[in-house]
Amino acid sequence: MPTDATVETDSIASARNVHATEGAPPRRCIVTGETLPKSRMVRFVIAPDGVVTPDVKGNLPGRGLWLTARRDIVDKACAKELFSKAARRRVTPGDDLSDRVEALLAHRCLDLLGISRRAGVAVAGYDKVRAVLAPRVKEWKKGFRILFAASDGSKSGCERLHAMMPQAPHVKFFTGAELGAIFGRDRVVHVLAGPGALAENLAVEISRLGGFRAPCLSGDRE
């Protein structure tokens, strides 16, 4: 069963079409049998040595085995040997497959956030984020944005910024050091990403990561 947190992150990805997966055929989960958009799933391939390999970018060669992007689903596939059944041969998922998927998705989210910074569609720091969200600045309302807050940051600042854009996702997946590294700093507490296609793609990866990492996330897309 999905957790409340999973449902919240699902809502981010499903609220509108996303460039990365728009028009792509859905895939069937080998655990639940559900047919879902690729944006809500993780692809796996079998390496020549029989090891189950996560393919979070969806570009590795070989036949893909698809699972709903949730830790419990991946764990069930491993426990019930469903990868071997789907592949029709003995394969090895490993004991830490869910952790490996989580790490890869987290790295992908941070990569996309870094690309957003270099593209000029992400700002860091309380004052800069607040300036963008100030009532006198109306442009931000024209596009989807994501507000990040460091998981080890001050709660009061997060709440003030949250109040300025309550309808948008607020994500606390990453530490201040992880966010800071994106902006060439030791530590960053507040980041605002978007608008544009990069934010849309980032939302998909955040949604998938939310199925593996217990998030502190609020807000929804309209």
Residue frames as a rotation matrix with the C-alpha (Angstrom) as fourth column:
MET 1
0.575 0.818 0.000 0.00
0.818 -0.575 0.000 0.00
0.000 0.000 -1.000 0.00
PRO 2
-0.134 -0.635 0.761 1.30
0.510 -0.703 -0.496 3.49
0.850 0.321 0.418 -0.79
THR 3
-0.384 -0.057 -0.921 2.03
0.883 -0.315 -0.349 5.79
-0.270 -0.947 0.171 2.10
ASP 4
0.691 0.617 -0.377 0.58
0.525 -0.786 -0.326 9.29
-0.498 0.028 -0.867 2.41
ALA 5
0.068 -0.763 -0.642 3.98
-0.257 -0.635 0.728 10.62
-0.964 0.116 -0.239 1.40
THR 6
-0.737 -0.312 0.599 3.93
0.421 0.481 0.769 8.49
-0.529 0.819 -0.223 -1.73
VAL 7
0.190 0.896 0.401 0.49
0.962 -0.087 -0.260 9.79
-0.198 0.435 -0.878 -2.65
GLU 8
0.631 -0.005 -0.776 1.72
0.105 -0.990 0.092 13.37
-0.769 -0.140 -0.624 -2.21
THR 9
-0.379 -0.865 -0.330 4.69
-0.309 -0.218 0.926 12.82
-0.872 0.453 -0.185 -4.50
ASP 10
-0.491 0.321 0.810 2.54
0.782 0.572 0.248 10.99
-0.384 0.755 -0.532 -7.03
SER 11
0.556 0.817 -0.153 0.39
0.677 -0.552 -0.486 14.11
-0.482 0.167 -0.860 -7.23
ILE 12
0.108 -0.595 -0.797 3.36
-0.262 -0.790 0.554 16.21
-0.959 0.149 -0.241 -8.31
ALA 13
-0.818 -0.567 0.098 4.12
-0.094 0.299 0.950 14.08
-0.568 0.767 -0.298 -11.35
SER 14
-0.584 0.628 0.515 0.55
0.789 0.588 0.178 13.34
-0.191 0.510 -0.839 -12.39
ALA 15
0.005 0.680 -0.733 -0.97
0.416 -0.668 -0.617 16.81
-0.909 -0.302 -0.287 -12.22
ARG 16
0.646 0.217 -0.731 0.16
-0.541 -0.545 -0.640 17.76
-0.538 0.810 -0.235 -15.74
ASN 17
0.932 -0.337 0.131 2.04
0.332 0.654 -0.679 16.30
0.143 0.677 0.722 -18.72
VAL 18
0.502 -0.846 -0.180 5.82
-0.178 -0.305 0.935 16.24
-0.846 -0.437 -0.304 -18.39
HIS 19
0.497 -0.324 -0.805 8.16
-0.864 -0.275 -0.423 16.80
-0.084 0.905 -0.416 -21.32
ALA 20
-0.487 -0.857 0.168 10.43
-0.835 0.513 0.200 13.86
-0.257 -0.043 -0.965 -20.46
THR 21
-0.826 0.196 0.528 7.67
0.141 0.980 -0.143 11.26
-0.545 -0.044 -0.837 -20.78
GLU 22
-0.038 0.873 -0.486 4.97
-0.558 -0.422 -0.715 12.98
-0.829 0.244 0.503 -22.82
GLY 23
0.410 0.317 -0.855 3.62
-0.910 0.205 -0.360 10.60
0.062 0.926 0.372 -25.45
ALA 24
-0.682 -0.711 -0.173 5.64
-0.685 0.703 -0.191 7.64
0.257 -0.012 -0.966 -24.16
PRO 25
0.100 0.743 -0.662 3.75
-0.260 0.662 0.703 4.34
0.961 0.102 0.259 -23.95
PRO 26
0.437 0.099 0.894 2.90
-0.897 -0.025 0.441 3.17
0.066 -0.995 0.078 -20.43
ARG 27
-0.479 -0.644 -0.596 4.59
-0.484 0.760 -0.434 0.16
0.733 0.081 -0.676 -18.86
ARG 28
0.632 0.727 -0.269 3.33
-0.249 0.519 0.818 -2.73
0.734 -0.450 0.509 -16.75
CYS 29
-0.014 -0.583 0.812 4.67
-0.993 -0.084 -0.078 -3.25
0.113 -0.808 -0.578 -13.23
ILE 30
-0.297 -0.171 -0.940 5.89
-0.324 0.944 -0.069 -6.83
0.898 0.284 -0.335 -12.80
VAL 31
-0.991 -0.035 -0.127 4.74
0.109 0.324 -0.940 -6.80
0.074 -0.945 -0.318 -9.16
THR 32
-0.561 0.815 -0.143 1.31
-0.207 -0.305 -0.929 -5.15
-0.801 -0.492 0.340 -9.14
GLY 33
-0.410 0.385 0.826 0.32
0.842 0.507 0.182 -5.71
-0.349 0.771 -0.533 -12.77
GLU 34
0.498 0.588 -0.638 -0.67
0.343 -0.809 -0.477 -2.05
-0.797 0.019 -0.604 -13.01
THR 35
0.028 -0.431 0.902 -0.03
0.977 -0.177 -0.115 -0.17
0.209 0.885 0.416 -16.24
LEU 36
0.597 0.080 -0.799 1.42
0.493 -0.821 0.286 3.24
-0.633 -0.565 -0.529 -15.44
PRO 37
0.935 -0.349 0.069 3.26
-0.182 -0.637 -0.749 6.11
0.305 0.687 -0.659 -17.15
LYS 38
0.289 -0.918 -0.273 7.03
0.618 0.396 -0.679 5.76
0.732 0.028 0.681 -17.23
SER 39
-0.179 -0.360 0.916 7.24
-0.301 -0.866 -0.399 8.86
0.937 -0.347 0.047 -15.05
ARG 40
0.420 0.403 0.813 5.88
-0.891 0.017 0.453 6.82
0.169 -0.915 0.366 -12.13
MET 41
0.997 -0.059 0.040 8.09
0.055 0.995 0.085 3.78
-0.045 -0.083 0.996 -12.63
VAL 42
0.178 -0.984 -0.026 11.69
-0.796 -0.160 0.584 2.61
-0.578 -0.083 -0.812 -12.55
ARG 43
0.800 0.020 -0.599 13.25
-0.485 0.610 -0.627 0.49
0.353 0.792 0.498 -15.28
PHE 44
0.257 -0.734 0.628 15.61
-0.549 0.424 0.720 -2.39
-0.795 -0.530 -0.295 -14.57
VAL 45
0.562 -0.159 -0.811 17.77
-0.701 0.428 -0.570 -4.43
0.438 0.890 0.129 -16.93
ILE 46
0.896 -0.294 0.332 19.65
0.043 0.802 0.596 -7.68
-0.442 -0.520 0.731 -16.44
ALA 47
0.269 -0.895 -0.356 23.42
-0.906 -0.360 0.221 -7.39
-0.326 0.263 -0.908 -16.85
PRO 48
0.206 -0.240 -0.949 25.32
-0.669 0.673 -0.316 -10.16
0.714 0.700 -0.022 -18.69
ASP 49
-0.804 -0.565 -0.186 26.36
-0.233 0.587 -0.776 -11.63
0.547 -0.580 -0.603 -15.32
GLY 50
-0.254 0.817 -0.517 22.71
0.609 0.551 0.571 -11.88
0.751 -0.170 -0.637 -14.24
VAL 51
-0.710 -0.037 -0.703 22.73
0.638 -0.456 -0.621 -8.91
-0.297 -0.889 0.348 -11.86
VAL 52
0.367 0.891 0.268 19.58
0.923 -0.385 0.013 -6.77
0.115 0.243 -0.963 -11.75
THR 53
-0.693 -0.714 -0.099 20.64
0.712 -0.699 0.057 -3.23
-0.111 -0.031 0.993 -12.63
PRO 54
0.277 0.791 -0.545 18.53
0.581 -0.590 -0.561 -0.10
-0.766 -0.161 -0.623 -12.03
ASP 55
-0.594 -0.370 0.715 18.22
0.800 -0.370 0.473 2.10
0.090 0.852 0.516 -15.11
VAL 56
-0.090 0.625 -0.776 16.76
0.637 -0.562 -0.527 5.34
-0.765 -0.542 -0.348 -13.75
LYS 57
-0.487 -0.124 -0.864 17.51
-0.439 -0.821 0.365 7.23
-0.755 0.557 0.346 -16.98
GLY 58
0.466 0.786 0.406 15.85
-0.096 0.501 -0.860 4.53
-0.880 0.362 0.309 -19.07
ASN 59
0.658 -0.242 -0.713 18.62
-0.750 -0.297 -0.591 4.28
-0.069 0.924 -0.377 -21.66
LEU 60
-0.344 -0.796 0.499 20.55
-0.673 0.579 0.461 1.08
-0.655 -0.177 -0.734 -20.89
PRO 61
-0.389 0.179 -0.904 20.47
-0.797 0.427 0.427 -1.64
0.462 0.887 -0.023 -23.56
GLY 62
-0.978 0.043 -0.206 18.47
0.108 0.943 -0.316 -4.77
0.181 -0.331 -0.926 -23.03
ARG 63
-0.156 0.984 -0.088 14.92
0.418 0.146 0.897 -5.72
0.895 0.103 -0.434 -22.21
GLY 64
-0.686 -0.066 0.725 13.42
-0.481 -0.706 -0.519 -3.53
0.546 -0.705 0.453 -19.53
LEU 65
-0.265 0.623 -0.736 11.63
0.789 0.579 0.206 -4.81
0.554 -0.526 -0.645 -16.44
TRP 66
-0.455 0.175 0.873 9.46
-0.165 -0.980 0.110 -2.12
0.875 -0.094 0.475 -14.91
LEU 67
-0.346 0.348 -0.871 8.40
0.909 0.353 -0.220 -1.52
0.231 -0.869 -0.439 -11.32
THR 68
0.711 0.593 0.377 6.28
0.382 -0.777 0.501 1.14
0.590 -0.213 -0.779 -9.69
ALA 69
-0.211 -0.880 0.427 8.64
0.069 -0.449 -0.891 3.67
0.975 -0.158 0.155 -8.13
ARG 70
0.607 0.379 0.698 8.17
-0.686 -0.193 0.701 2.56
0.401 -0.905 0.143 -4.52
ARG 71
-0.430 -0.846 0.315 10.54
-0.881 0.317 -0.351 0.94
0.197 -0.428 -0.882 -2.06
ASP 72
-0.145 0.415 0.898 8.01
-0.587 0.695 -0.416 -1.65
-0.797 -0.587 0.143 -0.92
ILE 73
0.856 0.462 -0.232 7.37
-0.438 0.408 -0.801 -2.72
-0.276 0.787 0.552 -4.51
VAL 74
0.245 -0.858 -0.452 11.08
-0.726 0.147 -0.672 -3.20
0.643 0.493 -0.586 -5.23
ASP 75
-0.531 -0.432 0.729 11.52
-0.834 0.420 -0.358 -5.09
-0.151 -0.798 -0.583 -1.96
LYS 76
0.320 0.742 0.590 8.60
-0.504 0.660 -0.557 -7.37
-0.802 -0.119 0.585 -2.82
ALA 77
0.803 -0.074 -0.591 10.03
-0.555 0.269 -0.787 -8.08
0.217 0.960 0.175 -6.28
CYS 78
-0.244 -0.967 -0.067 13.28
-0.793 0.239 -0.560 -9.16
0.558 -0.083 -0.826 -4.64
ALA 79
-0.463 0.070 0.884 11.69
-0.764 0.474 -0.438 -11.21
-0.449 -0.878 -0.166 -1.87
LYS 80
0.424 0.760 0.493 9.38
-0.313 0.634 -0.707 -13.12
-0.850 0.145 0.507 -4.21
GLU 81
-0.495 -0.762 0.418 12.02
0.185 0.377 0.907 -13.56
-0.849 0.526 -0.046 -6.95
LEU 82
0.566 0.821 0.073 9.81
0.308 -0.128 -0.943 -11.78
-0.765 0.556 -0.325 -9.46
PHE 83
0.241 -0.571 -0.785 12.79
-0.822 -0.550 0.148 -10.50
-0.516 0.609 -0.602 -11.44
SER 84
-0.776 -0.540 0.324 13.78
-0.339 0.792 0.508 -14.10
-0.531 0.284 -0.798 -12.18
LYS 85
-0.143 0.822 0.552 10.22
0.525 0.536 -0.661 -14.95
-0.839 0.195 -0.508 -13.13
ALA 86
0.712 0.448 -0.541 9.93
-0.127 -0.676 -0.726 -11.97
-0.691 0.586 -0.424 -15.48
ALA 87
0.054 -0.803 -0.593 13.36
-0.934 -0.251 0.255 -12.57
-0.353 0.540 -0.764 -17.01
ARG 88
0.900 0.381 -0.213 12.69
-0.428 0.865 -0.261 -16.32
0.085 0.326 0.942 -17.31
ARG 89
0.266 -0.831 -0.488 16.07
0.319 0.553 -0.769 -17.15
0.910 0.049 0.413 -15.86
ARG 90
0.523 -0.137 -0.841 17.89
0.852 0.049 0.522 -16.98
-0.030 -0.989 0.142 -12.57
VAL 91
0.154 -0.466 0.871 18.98
0.247 -0.835 -0.491 -13.41
0.957 0.291 -0.013 -11.77
THR 92
-0.201 -0.356 -0.913 20.49
0.969 0.067 -0.239 -11.66
0.146 -0.932 0.331 -8.75
PRO 93
0.595 0.486 0.641 18.86
0.419 -0.867 0.268 -8.47
0.686 0.109 -0.719 -7.46
GLY 94
-0.567 -0.818 0.093 21.14
0.278 -0.296 -0.914 -8.07
0.775 -0.493 0.395 -4.44
ASP 95
-0.208 0.458 -0.864 20.16
0.974 0.178 -0.140 -7.22
0.090 -0.871 -0.484 -0.87
ASP 96
-0.381 -0.061 -0.922 20.40
0.453 -0.882 -0.129 -3.45
-0.806 -0.467 0.364 -1.32
LEU 97
-0.520 0.149 0.841 18.52
0.841 -0.084 0.535 -2.89
0.150 0.985 -0.082 -4.58
SER 98
0.590 0.806 0.051 16.06
0.772 -0.582 0.258 -0.39
0.237 -0.113 -0.965 -3.08
ASP 99
0.498 -0.489 -0.716 18.92
0.343 -0.648 0.680 1.58
-0.796 -0.585 -0.155 -1.54
ARG 100
-0.586 -0.743 0.322 20.75
0.571 -0.096 0.815 1.65
-0.575 0.662 0.481 -4.88
VAL 101
-0.102 0.640 0.762 17.65
0.903 -0.261 0.341 2.95
0.417 0.723 -0.551 -6.65
GLU 102
0.789 0.409 -0.458 17.20
0.592 -0.707 0.388 5.63
-0.165 -0.577 -0.800 -4.00
ALA 103
0.054 -0.869 -0.492 20.81
0.353 -0.444 0.824 6.77
-0.934 -0.219 0.283 -4.34
LEU 104
-0.671 -0.296 0.680 20.57
0.720 -0.037 0.693 6.93
-0.180 0.955 0.238 -8.14
LEU 105
0.246 0.850 0.465 17.33
0.857 -0.415 0.307 8.91
0.454 0.323 -0.830 -8.05
ALA 106
0.705 -0.057 -0.707 18.73
0.474 -0.704 0.529 11.32
-0.528 -0.708 -0.469 -5.46
HIS 107
-0.385 -0.919 -0.088 21.80
0.433 -0.264 0.862 11.87
-0.815 0.294 0.499 -7.63
ARG 108
-0.468 0.283 0.837 19.58
0.856 -0.092 0.509 12.48
0.221 0.955 -0.199 -10.65
CYS 109
0.661 0.740 -0.124 17.52
0.742 -0.619 0.258 15.07
0.114 -0.262 -0.958 -8.76
LEU 110
0.425 -0.584 -0.691 20.64
0.279 -0.642 0.714 16.93
-0.861 -0.496 -0.110 -7.70
ASP 111
-0.604 -0.622 0.498 22.02
0.640 -0.007 0.768 16.76
-0.474 0.783 0.402 -11.25
LEU 112
-0.047 0.688 0.724 18.84
0.897 -0.290 0.334 18.33
0.440 0.665 -0.604 -12.62
LEU 113
0.811 0.288 -0.509 18.92
0.525 -0.741 0.418 21.00
-0.257 -0.606 -0.753 -9.94
GLY 114
-0.099 -0.937 -0.334 22.50
0.366 -0.346 0.864 21.78
-0.925 -0.037 0.378 -10.95
ILE 115
-0.598 -0.028 0.801 21.45
0.801 -0.060 0.596 22.07
0.032 0.998 0.058 -14.59
SER 116
0.505 0.850 0.149 18.66
0.813 -0.526 0.249 24.41
0.290 -0.005 -0.957 -13.50
ARG 117
0.524 -0.396 -0.754 21.17
0.378 -0.686 0.622 26.60
-0.764 -0.611 -0.210 -11.69
ARG 118
-0.555 -0.826 0.100 23.43
0.426 -0.179 0.887 26.78
-0.715 0.535 0.451 -14.73
ALA 119
-0.423 0.499 0.757 20.42
0.845 -0.086 0.528 27.60
0.328 0.863 -0.385 -16.91
GLY 120
-0.948 -0.029 0.316 19.50
-0.059 -0.962 -0.268 30.47
0.311 -0.273 0.910 -14.61
VAL 121
-0.038 0.999 0.024 16.21
-0.407 -0.037 0.913 28.99
0.913 0.025 0.408 -13.43
ALA 122
0.522 0.177 -0.834 17.18
0.673 0.516 0.530 28.19
0.524 -0.838 0.150 -9.84
VAL 123
0.077 -0.464 0.882 18.11
-0.400 -0.825 -0.399 30.59
0.913 -0.322 -0.249 -7.03
ALA 124
0.082 -0.157 -0.984 19.49
0.742 0.669 -0.044 29.88
0.665 -0.727 0.171 -3.56
GLY 125
-0.894 -0.417 -0.166 19.31
0.397 -0.560 -0.728 31.67
0.210 -0.716 0.665 -0.24
TYR 126
-0.241 0.864 -0.441 16.40
0.864 -0.016 -0.503 32.97
-0.442 -0.503 -0.743 1.80
ASP 127
-0.209 0.141 -0.968 16.64
-0.040 -0.990 -0.135 36.57
-0.977 0.011 0.212 0.57
LYS 128
-0.868 -0.166 -0.469 16.86
-0.456 -0.110 0.883 35.63
-0.198 0.980 0.020 -3.12
VAL 129
-0.767 0.641 -0.032 13.99
0.596 0.729 0.336 33.18
0.238 0.238 -0.941 -2.88
ARG 130
-0.144 0.726 -0.673 11.87
0.733 -0.379 -0.565 35.67
-0.665 -0.574 -0.477 -0.97
ALA 131
-0.526 -0.114 -0.843 12.62
-0.300 -0.903 0.309 38.38
-0.796 0.415 0.440 -3.56
VAL 132
-0.967 0.176 -0.186 11.29
-0.117 0.340 0.933 36.15
0.227 0.924 -0.309 -6.33
LEU 133
-0.485 0.813 -0.322 8.19
0.792 0.565 0.232 35.29
0.371 -0.142 -0.918 -4.34
ALA 134
-0.843 0.136 -0.521 7.50
0.233 -0.780 -0.581 38.83
-0.485 -0.611 0.626 -3.10
PRO 135
0.080 0.993 0.083 3.94
0.592 0.020 -0.806 40.04
-0.802 0.114 -0.586 -3.74
ARG 136
0.331 0.037 -0.943 5.22
-0.468 -0.861 -0.198 42.72
-0.819 0.507 -0.267 -6.12
VAL 137
-0.690 -0.600 -0.405 6.77
-0.672 0.324 0.666 40.04
-0.268 0.732 -0.626 -8.35
LYS 138
0.269 0.943 0.195 3.98
-0.699 0.330 -0.634 38.38
-0.662 0.034 0.749 -10.32
GLU 139
0.039 -0.273 -0.961 5.98
-0.958 0.265 -0.114 36.55
0.286 0.925 -0.251 -12.98
TRP 140
-0.850 -0.474 0.229 6.57
-0.523 0.809 -0.267 33.46
-0.059 -0.346 -0.936 -10.84
LYS 141
-0.200 0.868 0.454 2.87
-0.390 0.355 -0.850 32.67
-0.899 -0.347 0.267 -10.92
LYS 142
0.392 0.363 -0.845 3.06
-0.902 -0.029 -0.431 32.02
-0.181 0.931 0.316 -14.66
GLY 143
0.086 -0.431 -0.898 5.12
-0.540 0.737 -0.406 28.86
0.837 0.520 -0.170 -14.30
PHE 144
0.903 0.250 -0.350 5.48
0.078 0.706 0.704 25.82
0.423 -0.663 0.618 -12.09
ARG 145
0.008 -0.914 0.405 8.16
-0.656 -0.310 -0.688 26.08
0.754 -0.260 -0.603 -9.39
ILE 146
0.574 0.050 -0.818 9.56
0.464 0.803 0.375 23.86
0.675 -0.594 0.437 -6.65
LEU 147
0.441 -0.407 0.800 10.77
-0.729 -0.682 0.055 25.13
0.523 -0.608 -0.598 -3.30
PHE 148
0.267 -0.468 -0.842 13.54
0.425 0.842 -0.333 23.12
0.865 -0.269 0.424 -1.63
ALA 149
0.589 -0.175 0.789 14.41
-0.724 -0.547 0.420 23.42
0.358 -0.818 -0.449 2.04
ALA 150
-0.439 -0.841 -0.317 17.37
-0.527 0.527 -0.667 21.72
0.728 -0.126 -0.674 3.68
SER 151
0.344 0.585 -0.735 16.31
0.198 0.720 0.666 18.75
0.918 -0.374 0.132 5.78
ASP 152
-0.003 -0.429 -0.904 18.58
0.991 0.121 -0.061 20.02
0.135 -0.895 0.424 8.54
GLY 153
-0.669 -0.237 0.705 17.60
0.319 -0.948 -0.016 23.68
0.672 0.214 0.709 8.17
SER 154
-0.945 0.317 -0.084 15.62
-0.090 -0.496 -0.864 26.11
-0.316 -0.808 0.497 10.30
LYS 155
-0.469 0.847 0.250 11.91
0.869 0.493 -0.038 25.43
-0.156 0.200 -0.967 10.38
SER 156
0.068 0.555 -0.829 10.87
0.408 -0.774 -0.485 29.07
-0.910 -0.305 -0.280 10.78
GLY 157
-0.528 -0.337 -0.780 12.34
-0.502 -0.617 0.606 30.25
-0.685 0.712 0.157 7.48
CYS 158
-0.973 0.191 0.133 10.75
0.229 0.696 0.681 27.34
0.038 0.692 -0.721 5.65
GLU 159
-0.240 0.952 -0.193 7.35
0.882 0.131 -0.452 28.18
-0.405 -0.278 -0.871 7.07
ARG 160
-0.031 0.195 -0.980 7.60
-0.043 -0.980 -0.193 31.83
-0.999 0.036 0.039 6.01
LEU 161
-0.766 -0.295 -0.571 8.49
-0.562 -0.124 0.818 30.92
-0.312 0.947 -0.071 2.43
HIS 162
-0.838 0.521 0.165 5.88
0.544 0.825 0.154 28.19
-0.056 0.219 -0.974 2.39
ALA 163
-0.077 0.858 -0.508 3.24
0.581 -0.375 -0.722 30.77
-0.811 -0.350 -0.469 3.27
MET 164
-0.261 -0.103 -0.960 4.26
-0.494 -0.840 0.224 32.80
-0.829 0.533 0.168 0.20
MET 165
-0.344 0.168 -0.924 3.59
-0.890 0.256 0.378 29.92
0.300 0.952 0.061 -2.22
PRO 166
-0.300 0.234 0.925 1.45
-0.684 0.624 -0.379 27.31
-0.665 -0.746 -0.027 -0.44
GLN 167
0.723 0.689 -0.059 0.19
-0.517 0.482 -0.708 25.74
-0.459 0.542 0.704 -3.67
ALA 168
0.437 -0.640 -0.632 3.63
-0.686 0.217 -0.694 24.64
0.581 0.737 -0.345 -4.84
PRO 169
0.748 -0.206 -0.631 5.63
0.384 0.910 0.159 21.58
0.542 -0.361 0.759 -3.77
HIS 170
0.472 -0.640 0.607 7.99
-0.843 -0.529 0.098 22.07
0.258 -0.558 -0.789 -0.84
VAL 171
0.751 -0.252 -0.611 10.68
0.078 0.952 -0.297 19.40
0.656 0.175 0.734 -0.73
LYS 172
0.463 -0.620 0.634 12.99
-0.885 -0.287 0.366 18.51
-0.045 -0.730 -0.681 2.16
PHE 173
0.979 -0.108 -0.170 14.85
0.064 0.967 -0.248 15.54
0.191 0.232 0.954 0.70
PHE 174
0.338 -0.937 0.092 18.37
0.580 0.130 -0.804 16.98
0.741 0.325 0.587 0.87
THR 175
0.317 -0.337 -0.887 20.74
0.879 -0.248 0.408 18.38
-0.357 -0.908 0.218 3.47
GLY 176
0.859 -0.056 -0.509 22.11
-0.095 -0.994 -0.051 21.90
-0.503 0.092 -0.859 3.45
ALA 177
-0.161 -0.987 -0.009 25.48
-0.320 0.044 0.947 20.54
-0.934 0.155 -0.323 2.35
GLU 178
-0.329 0.102 0.939 23.94
0.739 0.647 0.189 18.68
-0.589 0.755 -0.288 -0.60
LEU 179
0.726 0.640 0.254 22.06
0.670 -0.574 -0.471 21.77
-0.156 0.511 -0.845 -1.74
GLY 180
0.648 -0.535 -0.542 25.07
-0.243 -0.820 0.519 23.98
-0.722 -0.205 -0.661 -1.10
ALA 181
-0.295 -0.821 0.489 27.30
0.254 0.426 0.868 21.89
-0.921 0.380 0.083 -3.35
ILE 182
0.230 0.475 0.849 25.03
0.950 0.080 -0.302 22.73
-0.211 0.876 -0.433 -6.29
PHE 183
0.919 0.231 0.320 25.64
0.296 -0.940 -0.170 26.44
0.262 0.251 -0.932 -5.77
GLY 184
0.111 -0.983 0.143 29.33
0.372 -0.093 -0.924 26.28
0.922 0.156 0.355 -4.86
ARG 185
0.066 -0.020 0.998 28.71
-0.784 -0.619 0.040 26.90
0.617 -0.785 -0.057 -1.16
ASP 186
-0.915 -0.401 0.040 29.28
-0.318 0.659 -0.681 24.93
0.247 -0.636 -0.731 2.00
ARG 187
-0.676 0.725 -0.136 25.62
0.638 0.482 -0.600 25.04
-0.370 -0.492 -0.788 2.86
VAL 188
-0.825 0.554 0.110 22.30
-0.389 -0.698 0.601 26.29
0.410 0.453 0.792 1.46
VAL 189
-0.792 0.582 0.182 18.95
0.066 0.378 -0.923 26.07
-0.607 -0.720 -0.338 3.22
HIS 190
0.255 0.959 -0.122 16.50
0.063 -0.142 -0.988 27.46
-0.965 0.245 -0.097 0.66
VAL 191
-0.894 -0.447 0.022 16.35
0.031 -0.014 0.999 26.89
-0.447 0.894 0.026 -3.11
LEU 192
0.249 0.954 -0.169 13.68
-0.223 -0.113 -0.968 27.81
-0.942 0.278 0.185 -5.65
ALA 193
-0.801 -0.503 0.325 13.68
0.140 0.371 0.918 26.03
-0.582 0.781 -0.227 -9.03
GLY 194
-0.101 0.743 0.662 11.66
0.968 0.226 -0.106 26.89
-0.228 0.631 -0.742 -12.11
PRO 195
0.436 0.840 0.323 9.73
-0.410 0.505 -0.760 27.75
-0.801 0.199 0.564 -14.11
GLY 196
0.046 -0.352 -0.935 10.12
-0.999 -0.009 -0.046 25.74
0.008 0.936 -0.352 -17.28
ALA 197
0.601 0.211 -0.771 10.71
-0.446 0.889 -0.105 22.24
0.663 0.407 0.629 -18.58
LEU 198
-0.468 -0.842 -0.268 13.61
-0.173 0.384 -0.907 21.62
0.866 -0.379 -0.325 -16.20
ALA 199
-0.666 0.299 0.683 11.33
-0.738 -0.136 -0.660 22.10
-0.104 -0.945 0.311 -13.21
GLU 200
0.459 0.862 -0.216 8.78
-0.886 0.461 -0.045 19.80
0.061 0.212 0.975 -14.81
ASN 201
0.319 -0.426 -0.847 11.39
-0.200 0.843 -0.499 17.09
0.926 0.329 0.184 -15.29
LEU 202
-0.748 -0.607 0.267 12.74
-0.336 -0.001 -0.942 17.64
0.572 -0.795 -0.203 -11.80
ALA 203
-0.145 0.795 0.589 9.22
-0.985 -0.058 -0.165 17.15
-0.097 -0.604 0.791 -10.43
VAL 204
0.656 0.357 -0.665 9.08
-0.512 0.858 -0.044 13.69
0.554 0.369 0.746 -12.00
GLU 205
-0.163 -0.818 -0.552 12.36
0.070 0.549 -0.833 12.66
0.984 -0.174 -0.032 -10.39
ILE 206
-0.735 -0.007 0.678 11.27
-0.635 -0.344 -0.692 14.07
0.238 -0.939 0.248 -7.02
SER 207
0.327 0.939 0.105 8.07
-0.941 0.313 0.128 12.06
0.088 -0.140 0.986 -7.32
ARG 208
0.548 -0.180 -0.817 10.00
-0.129 0.947 -0.295 8.86
0.827 0.267 0.495 -8.02
LEU 209
-0.574 -0.819 -0.004 12.47
-0.065 0.050 -0.997 9.54
0.816 -0.572 -0.082 -5.22
GLY 210
-0.341 0.528 0.778 9.54
-0.915 -0.377 -0.145 10.08
0.217 -0.761 0.612 -2.86
GLY 211
0.686 0.612 -0.392 8.65
-0.538 0.790 0.294 6.42
0.490 0.010 0.872 -3.24
PHE 212
0.351 -0.663 -0.661 12.00
0.466 0.736 -0.491 5.44
0.812 -0.136 0.568 -1.72
ARG 213
-0.754 -0.653 -0.064 12.96
0.429 -0.416 -0.802 8.24
0.497 -0.633 0.594 0.65
ALA 214
0.087 0.796 -0.599 10.70
0.995 -0.100 0.011 9.23
-0.052 -0.597 -0.800 3.52
PRO 215
-0.459 -0.329 0.825 10.07
0.571 -0.821 -0.010 12.84
0.680 0.467 0.565 2.52
CYS 216
-0.272 0.497 -0.824 8.96
0.602 -0.580 -0.549 16.00
-0.751 -0.645 -0.142 4.18
LEU 217
-0.947 -0.016 0.322 6.92
0.304 -0.379 0.874 17.37
0.108 0.925 0.364 1.32
SER 218
-0.183 0.933 -0.309 3.84
0.525 -0.173 -0.833 19.51
-0.831 -0.315 -0.458 1.03
GLY 219
-0.269 0.166 -0.949 1.93
-0.604 -0.797 0.032 21.43
-0.751 0.581 0.314 -1.56
ASP 220
-0.009 0.325 0.946 0.43
0.605 0.754 -0.254 20.34
-0.796 0.570 -0.204 -4.82
ARG 221
-0.951 -0.308 -0.006 0.27
0.158 -0.505 0.849 21.40
-0.264 0.807 0.529 -8.40
GLU 222
-0.070 0.961 -0.268 -2.73
-0.092 -0.274 -0.957 23.10
-0.993 -0.043 0.107 -9.89
